[in-house]
Amino acid sequence: MRSASLLHFLARHHAVDMIVFREPRAPDPTEHLPRDLLRRLHVVDLPPHSRDPLARAMRNAGRLARRVPPLVDRFAGFGDCISEAVQGQRYELAIIEHFWCAPYGEQAAAASQTVVLDLHNIESALHSSYAARARGVQAAAHRAFSNACRELEQKWLPRFDYLLAASEADAARLHAISPDSRVLVYPNSIPWRPLPQRSEDHAIVFSGNLEYQPNVAAVRYFQREIWPGLRTQWPDLKWRLIGKNPARVAKIVSGDPRIELTGPVPDAIPELARGNVAIVPIHEGSGTRVKIIEAWAAGTPVVSTPLGAEGLPAGECMLLANNAAEFRDAVSSLVANPVLRDRIGRAGRYLFEREFTWERAWKSLQVLDPATMVKI
């Protein structure tokens, strides 16, 4: 959604060329990207690799030995492809998505007047948060990857003309890593949507990519520490999980008929509008959570951990919980009180309309005013 917002911003008045990486067996991007927004589209195919847990463990062991973060390693080695894609072109602006593509700033700079790195997360902080929740070998591995990311951040970030951060908190982290960098806060956002018809089921809702590690950990934590108490207190309450890759959490929630794995949906917002409460029991991660912005757009009240809500205003638009007991009590208070649900849901909807639509987020990019652009 963040990348889409940038593409739509760029394409309003300018010609855009896009370079996109494709995983093996993934659909052809030319069939799914909005071609009316693009002048040219270049596809770079990633080599196949096994998703088997043992194969993944072996790859990461090798990466630890080489001190190369996993995604940096996965996307490495395509400098010639990028150079070929931009050969003969002269762009006023290049935007590179994700820290692990930062090495291609060199190829982008050769063809562009200004080069921007868009940071969905601060990777060193992301691995540090993983390490804080992990144990043993996994914790040590994430600490090592966090240190490796920090060294690469210190090396690469100063080379860009601008850095885009998702929040003021992330911007402060970037200034600490690269004090002289010019950082713009470009908030995560979604297109404006009318408030959907709310048809509340007696249910709580969790949404997101269910393969993403912070979401997997959140589901496991909620299922172990919070759901049993809610399940007992509210005998008819259901817990609905919405998002792609549901198989990744199926074992965690199996055997409970009151937990529904909805899977991927075309639009999360109407599904969120069916719930009493949107839960964000996140203890790992970086950046800001689009799932909260979508819940605000749906008018659904949110209960979150402080880390889950990091970078977003809290106030009257959500309830924060520091531990499992507080989280359970906050959810229960909303399930029991439709007036409180309505008040917090309305506050979230107001904040979405005021601060977190694409049109509002685009205002922070006015300093970037190119005539022809490339997006990698």
ABEGO torsion letter per residue (X at the ends): XAAAAAAAAAAAABBBBBBBBBBBGBBBAAAABBAAABABBBBBBBBBBBABAAAAAAAAAAAAAAGBBAAAAAABGAAAAAAAAABGBBBABBBBBEAAAAAAAAAAAAABABBBBBBABBAAAAAAAAAAABBEAAAAAAAAAAAAAAAAAAAAAAABABBBBABAAAAAAAAAABAABBBBBBBBBBBBBBBBBBBBBBBBBBBEBAABAAAAAAAAAAAAAAAAAAAAABAABBBBBBEBGAAAAAAAABGBAABBBAEBBABAAAAAAABABBBBBBABEBEBBAAAAAAAAAGBBBBBBAAAABGBBBEAABBBBABAAAAAAAAAAAAABAAAAAAAAAAAAAAAAAAABAAAAAAAAAABBBABBBBX
